[in-house]
Amino acid sequence: MLRLYKKIYLTIVVSLIAVVFIASVAWRIGWSNSSFERGVQVMAEFISMSLPSKDAPESEQQEAIRRFADRLDSDLTLYDADGRVIASSGNVIAGPRYGSGWVKDPGGAAWAFRLPDGRAVSVRPPWRHRAPLGGFLIFLGVIALVVGLCAYPVVRGLTRRLERLQVGVETLGAGDLSARVDIKGRDEIARLATSFNRAATRIEELVGAHRLLLANASHELRTPLSRIRLGIELMQKSDDLARRADLQRDVAELDDLIDEILLTSRLDAAPQLQLEEIDLLALAAEEASRYRDCEVSGESVTVNGDARLLRRLVRNLLDNAERYGRPPTVVEVKQVDRNAVLTVSDAGNGIPQTEWERVFAPFHRLDSTSRGAGLGLALVRQIARAHGGDISVVAHPNAASAFRAVLPIL
């Protein structure tokens, strides 16, 4: 199989050969009607009118041919009606076989014509040592050679970048997720390489996130399972209502963890959202009614979103405030430009600024002794981004820090 650069280069070379061939054919076909040919015909008529008659002495005819040859800077040969050379200037030129027209001669192309008295004259133009077509072919050949030499480094440079991109794709396909390609230039290939690097980075991030999810999930699942196993063993020895309640709480915690892991995986797969018009203030107020010391204020703002996921977003923020903050929890909804802004704050110590971004990483917890798997805020960010928005930790005038979710409105 030919390499790509060879195919491109071969295409250029074949195209040049085709151009040379077509130009040669056009030159040959159009030569008989060229302006030069008409000039030669006029010259032939002039010679026929100026030559001495056929009965004049051959020396006189020889002198006339010589004068014409000097004036025209051409080789001339005069034949009698029987094809015998009467006079010649320069090398003898082949005579006409039939009528007037181009004749082949070892010295180069020539024009021969018949005179009314039966004699014939052969004329070789000033390029008497080279045929017109041959010179034209040499000229086209030189052009083809120059174009071919100039095209090779361009074609090779183009295809070399494609080959590097191919190697990168094959390396990524073989399992090396760190494979990237160098970006050179500003053309389509450079944009393709940029897209490949962006896609490879995204794939690496997703695979890394799933690996982290699996690694942390196995650890997080082990803790409530161990408590459940211990609780079952203790219940076999005594019917303790307190232990039964702890066991039920552990089962609920395990169920929540599994639900969060499954939801995280679905959001990573970019699912189709069940979109509908939602009053974000009403939804926040409904979720806040499930919590103690939770205040909701703001204005009614309608967003286009998935109600189930947006409820989960608000619920996770309120759960986070209840677990790690101090009451009261304040929820504020307002419209800023073309966005709905949901802010959740509490009276706790807030989040250190160095942790403002890290708190959204899966399984990240500020306090290793605190309950929870560390997936709640990661889910909140996934949900916000799935709706075309985002969430961040910001400074707040009435609290140490606050969570602010920004969602596009209708």
Residue pairs with C-beta under 8 A, 6 or more apart in sequence:
2 10
3 159
4 159
4 162
4 163
5 155
5 156
5 158
5 159
5 160
8 155
8 158
8 159
9 148
9 151
9 152
9 155
9 156
12 147
12 148
12 151
12 155
13 144
13 148
16 143
16 144
16 147
16 148
17 144
19 140
19 144
20 137
20 140
20 141
20 144
23 136
23 140
24 133
24 136
24 137
24 140
27 132
27 133
27 136
28 133
31 37
31 102
31 132
31 133
32 102
36 125
37 111
40 111
40 123
40 125
41 100
41 113
43 72
43 123
44 100
44 111
44 113
44 121
44 123
47 68
47 76
47 121
47 123
48 113
48 115
48 116
48 121
50 64
50 68
51 61
51 64
51 65
51 78
51 115
51 119
51 121
52 60
52 61
52 64
53 117
54 80
54 81
54 117
54 118
54 119
58 86
58 87
61 78
61 86
61 87
62 86
62 87
62 88
64 87
65 76
65 77
65 78
65 87
65 88
65 89
66 87
66 89
68 76
68 89
69 75
69 76
69 89
69 90
70 89
72 123
73 126
74 123
74 124
74 125
74 126
74 128
75 88
75 89
75 90
75 91
75 93
75 107
75 110
75 123
75 124
75 128
76 87
76 88
76 89
76 90
76 93
76 121
76 122
76 123
76 124
77 85
77 87
77 88
77 89
77 92
77 93
77 95
77 121
77 122
78 85
78 86
78 87
78 88
78 119
78 120
78 121
79 85
79 86
79 95
79 119
79 120
79 121
79 122
80 86
80 118
80 119
81 117
81 118
81 119
83 95
83 120
85 92
86 119
90 124
90 128
91 107
91 124
93 103
93 105
93 107
93 110
93 112
93 122
93 123
93 124
94 103
94 104
94 105
94 110
94 112
94 122
95 103
95 112
95 120
95 122
96 103
96 112
96 113
96 114
96 120
96 122
97 103
99 114
100 111
100 112
100 113
100 114
101 111
101 112
102 109
102 110
102 111
102 112
103 109
103 110
103 111
103 112
103 122
105 122
105 124
107 124
107 128
107 129
108 124
108 127
108 128
108 129
108 130
108 131
109 124
109 125
109 131
109 132
109 133
110 122
110 123
110 124
110 125
110 128
111 122
111 123
111 124
111 125
112 120
112 121
112 122
112 123
113 120
113 121
114 120
115 121
127 135
158 189
161 184
161 185
161 189
161 190
161 193
162 189
164 181
164 182
165 181
165 189
165 192
165 193
165 196
167 181
168 179
168 180
168 181
168 193
168 196
168 200
169 196
171 179
172 179
172 200
172 203
177 200
177 203
177 204
177 207
177 208
178 204
179 200
180 197
180 200
180 201
181 193
181 196
181 197
182 193
183 190
183 193
183 194
183 197
184 190
184 193
206 268
209 268
209 362
210 265
210 268
212 362
212 363
213 261
213 264
213 265
213 362
213 363
216 362
216 363
216 373
216 374
217 257
217 261
220 257
220 363
220 373
221 254
221 257
221 258
224 250
224 251
224 253
224 254
224 257
225 254
227 246
227 247
227 250
228 247
228 250
228 251
228 254
231 243
231 244
231 246
231 247
231 250
232 247
234 240
234 243
235 243
235 244
235 247
253 371
257 373
257 375
260 373
260 375
260 376
260 379
261 375
263 312
263 379
264 362
264 375
264 378
264 379
264 382
267 379
267 382
267 383
267 386
268 382
270 386
271 386
273 305
273 306
273 309
273 386
273 387
274 306
274 307
274 308
275 304
275 305
275 306
276 304
276 305
276 306
276 307
277 302
277 303
277 304
277 410
278 302
278 303
278 304
278 305
278 307
278 310
279 300
279 301
279 302
280 300
280 301
280 302
280 303
280 310
280 333
280 340
280 342
280 407
281 296
281 298
281 299
281 300
281 301
281 333
282 300
283 307
283 310
283 311
283 314
284 296
284 314
284 331
284 333
284 342
285 296
285 331
287 311
287 314
287 315
287 318
288 294
288 295
288 296
288 314
288 318
288 329
288 331
290 315
290 318
291 318
291 322
291 329
292 327
293 327
293 328
293 329
294 318
294 327
294 328
294 329
294 330
294 331
295 328
295 329
295 330
295 331
296 331
296 332
296 333
297 330
297 331
297 332
297 333
298 331
298 332
298 333
298 334
299 333
299 334
299 335
300 333
301 333
301 334
301 335
301 340
301 409
302 340
302 409
302 410
303 310
303 340
303 387
303 407
303 408
303 409
303 410
304 408
304 409
304 410
305 387
305 407
306 386
306 387
309 383
309 386
309 387
310 383
310 387
312 379
312 383
313 379
313 380
313 383
313 384
313 405
314 331
314 342
314 344
316 376
316 377
316 379
316 380
317 342
317 344
317 380
317 403
317 405
318 329
318 331
318 344
319 376
320 376
320 377
320 403
321 329
321 344
321 345
321 346
321 348
322 329
323 370
323 371
323 372
324 348
324 366
324 367
324 370
325 346
325 347
325 348
326 346
326 347
326 348
327 346
327 347
328 346
328 347
329 344
329 345
329 346
330 343
330 344
330 345
330 346
330 398
330 399
331 342
331 343
331 344
332 342
332 343
332 345
333 340
333 341
333 342
333 343
334 340
334 341
335 341
335 409
336 406
338 408
338 409
339 389
339 406
339 407
339 408
339 409
340 406
340 407
340 408
340 409
341 404
341 405
341 406
342 404
342 405
342 406
342 407
343 394
343 396
343 402
343 403
343 404
343 405
344 402
344 403
344 405
345 396
345 398
345 399
345 401
345 402
345 403
346 399
347 399
348 399
348 400
349 400
350 399
350 400
350 401
351 359
351 366
351 393
351 400
351 401
352 366
353 401
355 366
355 393
356 392
356 393
356 401
357 392
357 393
358 364
359 366
359 377
359 393
360 377
360 378
360 380
360 381
360 391
361 378
362 374
362 375
362 378
363 373
363 374
363 375
363 378
364 374
364 377
364 378
365 372
365 374
377 403
380 391
380 403
380 405
381 390
381 391
384 390
384 391
384 405
384 406
384 407
387 407
387 408
388 407
388 408
389 405
389 406
389 407
389 408
390 405
390 406
391 403
391 404
391 405
391 406
392 403
392 404
393 401
393 402
393 403
393 404
394 401
394 402
394 403
394 404
395 401
395 402
396 402
